[in-house]
Amino acid sequence: MLTPDEIAEINLLCQFNLGNSQEGLKIHSHEADPATVAASERLFAKGLTTQPDGGYLTSLGLDAAEHAQTLLTILRTPRS
């Protein structure tokens, strides 16, 4: 079972635009949900992003974001 922290991290990874590696995220700690701020910091600590407040995906982060976004696509696609 996924923890709330893991869900927040996956949600954040799914916000990255995989079509443009030069487009990052900026998490504004005074505006963002505390869970999102904490998820951003954890992704940085794990080496998935370049900055604790978002930044760009590292190569490991790109792999993780691709997998996360692919999984969501599969889960959201209706099957007959």
C-alpha positions, 0 to 999 in steps of 0.5 A, a space after each residue: 500500500 502506498 503511503 500519503 508521502 509516496 502519493 504526494 511524491 508521485 503526484 508531484 512527478 506527474 506534474 512535470 512536462 515530459 515533452 520539454 526537459 527545460 521546463 521545471 517546477 517551482 514550489 512556492 512554500 508560502 503558497 503551496 500545500 505543506 504536503 507538496 512542499 515536503 514531497 518536493 524536498 523529499 524528491 530532491 533528497 532522493 536525487 530526483 530533482 535538482 532543487 528542494 523547491 522543484 527545479 528540473 528532473 535529474 536522469 533518475 527523476 525523469 525515469 521515475 516521472 515517465 513510469 509514474 505518468 505511464 502508470 496513470 495513463 494505463 489506469 485512466 484508460 477505459 478498457 472494454 
